[in-house]
Amino acid sequence: MTHEIIPVEQVARRILYFRGEKVLLDFDLAVLYGVGVKVLNQAVKRNRERFPDDFMFQLTGEETQLLRSQLLKSSNRQVAENGGPGTNWSQIVTSSQKYRGTKYRPYAFTEEGVAMLSSVLKSKRALKVNIAIMRAFVKLRQTLDANRQLAQKFSELEERVGKHDDEIAAILEAIRQLMTPPERPRREIGFHVREKAPVYRARKRA
């Protein structure tokens, strides 16, 4: 049995969603690789030809502000839930004066960009971390596919039985509500499924 140098779930929590892409930010990657952000970015700059725009891009000022706002909310929520200061990755942005500055805009690496990083950093840890990151991306894709398939199956089931049995339609609606509990609306940055859950309506028998 193999043991991950970093749990896949820990990596998955750091994956964000920007410009229609699943990405990891430079400061998160630096933590995972065990190097400084400056060291990571300098290694990338020395090999800039290996990182085209679909491998890596820099956040705009607006995106950086939105990121900082969301991370601060996440940090405050953790404090409220745990009753003490959090130790999660968002503290890198919310506590450091450098990262509060308007000039600092993180670099975002897509799955392809992350794969390229191991060849740039050239360390055993970087290779092992990249394996965990690749598995996290695969796990997220599988989760998306499973959610799409489940939504489709529920929709098909509703079409077959909804018009014939009010009780079954009511059960399906109850199951859907259990699967997707209501949440307070908020603007998300992190990775999430953008699927519209099917609405089940009880139909009267003819």
C-alpha positions in Angstrom: 0.0 0.0 0.0 1.4 3.4 -1.0 1.2 6.5 1.2 0.7 10.0 -0.3 3.2 12.6 0.7 0.2 14.9 0.9 -3.4 13.7 1.2 -5.4 14.1 -2.1 -8.2 15.8 -0.1 -5.8 18.4 1.2 -4.7 19.3 -2.3 -8.3 19.3 -3.7 -9.3 22.0 -1.1 -6.7 24.3 -2.6 -7.9 24.0 -6.2 -9.8 27.1 -7.3 -11.8 28.1 -10.4 -10.7 31.0 -12.5 -11.5 32.0 -16.1 -13.2 28.6 -16.6 -10.1 26.7 -15.5 -9.3 24.6 -12.4 -6.1 26.1 -11.0 -3.7 26.1 -8.1 -2.1 29.5 -7.0 1.6 30.0 -6.6 1.5 30.5 -2.8 -0.4 27.3 -2.4 2.0 25.4 -4.6 4.9 26.8 -2.7 3.5 25.4 0.5 2.9 22.0 -1.1 6.4 21.9 -2.6 8.0 23.1 0.6 9.7 26.1 -1.1 9.2 29.9 -0.9 6.9 31.7 -3.3 9.8 33.7 -4.6 11.8 30.5 -5.3 9.0 28.9 -7.2 8.3 32.0 -9.3 11.9 32.5 -10.1 12.2 28.9 -11.3 9.2 29.5 -13.6 10.6 32.8 -15.0 13.9 31.0 -15.8 11.9 28.6 -17.9 9.1 30.9 -19.1 8.9 29.2 -22.5 7.6 26.0 -20.8 4.6 27.9 -19.4 2.3 29.3 -22.2 -0.8 31.1 -21.2 -2.9 27.9 -21.0 -0.4 26.6 -18.5 -0.1 29.7 -16.3 -1.6 33.2 -16.0 -1.4 36.0 -13.6 -4.5 37.2 -11.8 -5.8 40.6 -12.6 -6.2 43.3 -9.8 -9.9 42.7 -9.7 -9.4 38.9 -9.4 -6.9 39.4 -6.7 -9.2 41.6 -4.7 -12.0 39.1 -5.0 -9.7 36.3 -3.9 -8.5 38.2 -0.9 -12.1 39.0 0.1 -13.2 35.3 -0.2 -10.1 34.0 1.7 -10.8 36.5 4.5 -14.4 35.4 4.7 -13.2 31.8 4.8 -10.7 32.5 7.6 -13.3 34.4 9.6 -15.8 31.5 9.2 -13.2 29.0 10.4 -12.5 31.1 13.5 -16.3 31.3 14.2 -16.7 27.5 13.8 -13.5 26.4 15.7 -13.5 29.1 18.3 -9.9 30.1 17.6 -7.5 31.3 14.9 -7.3 29.0 11.9 -4.1 27.6 10.5 -5.4 27.0 7.0 -3.6 28.1 3.8 -5.6 31.3 3.4 -3.6 32.9 6.2 -0.8 33.3 3.8 -2.8 36.0 2.0 -4.8 37.4 4.9 -2.0 37.8 7.4 1.0 38.9 5.3 1.6 42.5 4.6 3.3 41.5 1.3 0.2 39.7 0.0 -2.1 42.5 1.2 -0.3 44.9 -1.1 -2.0 46.0 -4.3 1.1 45.2 -6.4 1.1 41.5 -5.6 -1.0 39.4 -8.0 -0.7 35.6 -7.7 0.1 33.4 -10.6 -2.4 30.6 -11.4 -1.3 27.3 -12.7 -3.6 25.0 -14.7 -3.3 21.2 -14.5 -0.8 21.3 -17.4 1.2 24.0 -15.7 1.4 22.1 -12.5 2.6 19.0 -14.4 5.4 21.1 -15.9 6.5 22.4 -12.5 8.1 19.1 -11.4 10.5 19.3 -14.3 11.4 22.9 -13.4 11.9 22.4 -9.6 13.7 19.1 -10.1 13.3 17.6 -6.6 12.0 14.3 -5.3 9.4 16.1 -3.2 8.2 18.0 -6.2 7.7 14.8 -8.1 5.8 13.2 -5.3 3.7 16.3 -4.7 2.8 16.4 -8.4 1.5 12.9 -8.3 -0.8 13.8 -5.4 -1.9 17.0 -7.3 -2.7 15.0 -10.5 -4.8 12.6 -8.5 -6.7 15.5 -7.0 -7.5 16.8 -10.4 -8.7 13.4 -11.5 -10.8 13.0 -8.4 -12.5 16.4 -9.1 -13.3 15.4 -12.6 -14.8 12.1 -11.4 -16.9 14.0 -8.9 -18.2 16.3 -11.6 -19.1 13.4 -13.9 -20.8 11.6 -11.1 -23.0 14.6 -10.3 -23.9 15.1 -14.0 -24.9 11.4 -14.3 -26.9 11.5 -11.1 -28.8 14.6 -12.2 -29.5 12.9 -15.6 -30.7 9.7 -13.9 -33.1 11.6 -11.6 -34.5 13.6 -14.5 -35.1 10.4 -16.5 -36.7 8.7 -13.5 -39.0 11.7 -13.0 -40.1 11.5 -16.6 -40.9 7.8 -16.3 -42.8 7.8 -13.0 -43.7 11.4 -12.2 -46.8 11.5 -14.4 -48.1 8.2 -13.0 -47.5 8.3 -9.3 -47.8 11.4 -7.1 -46.2 9.6 -4.1 -43.1 8.6 -6.0 -42.7 12.1 -7.4 -42.9 13.4 -3.8 -40.2 11.0 -2.7 -38.0 12.0 -5.5 -38.4 15.7 -4.6 -37.5 14.9 -0.9 -34.4 13.0 -2.0 -33.3 15.9 -4.2 -33.7 18.3 -1.3 -31.6 16.0 0.9 -28.9 15.9 -1.7 -28.7 19.6 -2.2 -29.4 21.4 1.2 -30.1 25.1 0.9 -27.1 27.4 1.4 -26.8 31.1 1.8 -26.1 32.7 -1.6 -22.5 33.9 -1.9 -20.0 34.6 -4.7 -17.8 31.6 -5.1 -14.2 31.4 -6.3 -13.4 27.8 -5.4 -14.1 24.8 -7.5 -17.7 23.8 -7.4 -20.3 22.0 -9.6 -22.4 24.3 -11.8 -25.2 21.8 -12.4 -28.8 22.8 -12.1 -30.7 20.2 -10.0 -33.8 18.8 -11.7 -37.1 20.0 -10.2 -39.6 17.3 -9.4 -43.3 18.2 -9.5 -46.1 15.9 -8.5 -48.5 15.5 -11.4 -52.2 14.7 -11.0 -53.5 11.5 -12.5 -55.6 12.0 -15.5 
